[in-house]
C-alpha cells in the first residue's frame, strides 16, 4: 500500500531520508564539479563540452531542490552545508585543472555513482511503499544515465 510521507513509520522515514540525504550530498558536489569544469574546459571540444557541462550542472541544481524538498516532506532537516556534503559524499571535489578527456572521464564515473545511489534509494522507497520518492529517484536515475551516455559518446573513438 502506498503511503504519504506524513503517515510513514519513523524507521521507514529515517531510512528514506538517509538515502535522500546521500543523494543530495553527491548531487551538490557533482553540481559544483560540473560547473567548475564548464568554467575551465579548453581544447578543440571546448564548445560542445562547455555546453554539456552547463546542462549537467543546471539539471543537477534542480535535482538538488527535488531531493531537499522530499526530505522536508518527510519532516526532516535538509542539509545545506558543503562541509557536510563533502564528509558523506562518495563523489569528491576537483580543482578543475584537467584536460577535457579527464574531465569527461571524471564526470562519467560520477554520473554512474549518482545513478547507483539513486537506485538504492528507489529500492528502499519501494520497500516502504513510498512511491513518490521512488518515482523521483527513478526520474533522477534516467537523467544521470542520459548524461553518462552523452559523456561516454565523447570518449568513443570508433563508431558503435
C-alpha positions as CSV (number, residue, x, y, z in Angstrom):
1,X,0.0,0.0,0.0
2,X,1.3,3.4,-0.9
3,X,1.9,5.8,1.9
4,X,2.1,9.6,2.1
5,X,5.2,10.9,3.8
6,X,3.3,12.1,6.9
7,X,1.9,8.6,7.6
8,X,5.1,6.5,7.3
9,X,6.6,4.7,10.2
10,X,9.5,6.6,11.8
11,X,12.0,3.9,10.9
12,X,10.9,4.0,7.2
13,X,11.2,7.7,7.1
14,X,14.7,7.5,8.6
15,X,15.9,5.0,6.0
16,X,14.4,7.0,3.2
17,X,15.8,10.4,4.5
18,X,19.2,8.8,4.8
19,X,19.1,7.8,1.1
20,X,17.8,11.2,0.1
21,X,20.5,13.0,2.1
22,X,23.2,10.8,0.5
23,X,21.8,11.6,-3.0
24,X,21.6,15.3,-2.1
25,X,25.2,15.4,-0.9
26,X,26.5,13.7,-4.0
27,X,24.4,15.8,-6.3
28,X,25.6,19.0,-4.7
29,X,29.2,18.1,-5.1
30,X,28.7,17.0,-8.7
31,X,26.8,20.2,-9.5
32,X,29.8,22.3,-8.4
33,X,32.3,20.0,-10.2
34,X,30.3,20.2,-13.5
35,X,30.2,24.0,-13.2
36,X,33.9,24.1,-12.4
37,X,34.6,22.0,-15.5
38,X,32.3,24.3,-17.5
39,X,34.4,27.3,-16.5
40,X,37.7,25.6,-17.1
41,X,37.4,23.3,-20.1
42,X,39.7,24.1,-23.0
43,X,40.7,22.5,-26.3
44,X,39.2,21.5,-29.6
45,X,35.9,20.3,-28.0
46,X,35.5,23.5,-25.9
47,X,32.1,24.5,-27.4
48,X,30.2,21.2,-27.1
49,X,31.7,20.3,-23.7
50,X,31.2,23.8,-22.3
51,X,27.5,23.4,-23.3
52,X,27.2,19.9,-22.0
53,X,28.8,20.7,-18.6
54,X,26.3,23.6,-18.3
55,X,23.4,21.3,-19.0
56,X,24.7,18.9,-16.3
57,X,25.1,21.5,-13.6
58,X,21.8,23.1,-14.4
59,X,20.0,19.8,-14.3
60,X,21.7,18.8,-11.0
61,X,20.9,22.2,-9.4
62,X,17.2,21.5,-10.0
63,X,17.7,17.9,-8.8
64,X,19.1,19.1,-5.5
65,X,15.9,21.0,-5.0
66,X,13.7,18.0,-5.6
67,X,15.8,15.9,-3.2
68,X,15.8,18.6,-0.5
69,X,12.0,19.2,-0.8
70,X,11.3,15.5,-0.5
71,X,13.5,15.4,2.7
72,X,11.3,18.3,4.0
73,X,8.1,16.4,3.1
74,X,9.4,13.7,5.4
75,X,9.6,16.3,8.2
76,X,13.4,16.1,8.3
77,X,16.2,18.6,8.0
78,X,17.6,19.2,4.5
79,X,21.3,19.7,5.0
80,X,22.8,22.6,3.1
81,X,26.5,22.8,4.1
82,X,29.2,21.7,1.7
83,X,31.4,20.6,4.6
84,X,28.7,18.0,5.5
85,X,28.2,17.1,1.8
86,X,31.9,16.5,1.4
87,X,32.1,14.4,4.5
88,X,29.4,12.0,3.4
89,X,29.7,12.0,-0.4
90,X,31.5,9.3,-2.4
91,X,31.9,11.9,-5.1
92,X,34.8,14.1,-4.5
93,X,35.7,17.7,-5.3
94,X,38.0,18.7,-8.2
95,X,40.1,21.8,-8.7
96,X,39.2,22.0,-12.4
97,X,42.7,21.6,-13.6
98,X,42.4,18.8,-16.0
99,X,42.3,18.2,-19.8
100,X,38.9,17.8,-21.4
101,X,39.2,14.0,-21.7
102,X,39.9,13.6,-18.0
103,X,37.0,15.9,-17.1
104,X,34.7,13.7,-19.2
105,X,36.0,10.5,-17.5
106,X,35.5,12.0,-14.1
107,X,32.0,13.2,-14.7
108,X,31.1,9.9,-16.3
109,X,32.2,8.0,-13.3
110,X,30.3,10.4,-11.1
111,X,27.1,10.1,-13.1
112,X,27.3,6.3,-12.7
113,X,27.8,6.8,-9.0
114,X,24.7,9.0,-8.7
115,X,22.7,6.5,-10.7
116,X,23.7,3.8,-8.3
117,X,23.0,5.9,-5.2
118,X,19.5,6.8,-6.5
119,X,18.9,3.1,-7.5
120,X,19.5,2.1,-3.9
121,X,17.2,5.0,-2.7
122,X,14.4,3.8,-5.2
123,X,14.7,0.3,-3.8
124,X,14.4,1.4,-0.2
125,X,11.5,3.8,-1.0
126,X,9.7,1.0,-2.9
127,X,10.2,-1.4,0.0
128,X,8.4,1.1,2.3
129,X,5.6,1.9,-0.1
130,X,7.0,5.4,-0.8
131,X,6.2,5.6,-4.4
132,X,6.7,9.4,-4.6
133,X,10.3,9.1,-3.6
134,X,10.7,6.0,-5.8
135,X,9.3,7.9,-8.8
136,X,11.5,10.9,-8.1
137,X,14.6,8.7,-7.7
138,X,13.8,6.9,-10.9
139,X,13.5,10.1,-12.8
140,X,16.8,11.2,-11.5
141,X,18.4,7.9,-12.5
142,X,17.1,8.5,-16.0
143,X,18.8,11.9,-16.1
144,X,22.1,10.6,-14.8
145,X,22.1,7.7,-17.2
146,X,21.4,10.0,-20.1
147,X,24.3,12.3,-19.1
148,X,26.5,9.2,-18.7
149,X,25.6,8.1,-22.2
150,X,26.4,11.6,-23.6
151,X,29.8,11.7,-21.8
152,X,30.6,8.1,-22.9
153,X,29.9,9.1,-26.5
154,X,32.6,11.9,-26.3
155,X,35.1,9.2,-25.3
156,X,34.3,6.9,-28.2
157,X,37.0,6.7,-30.9
158,X,35.2,4.4,-33.3
159,X,31.5,4.0,-34.3
160,X,29.3,1.8,-32.2
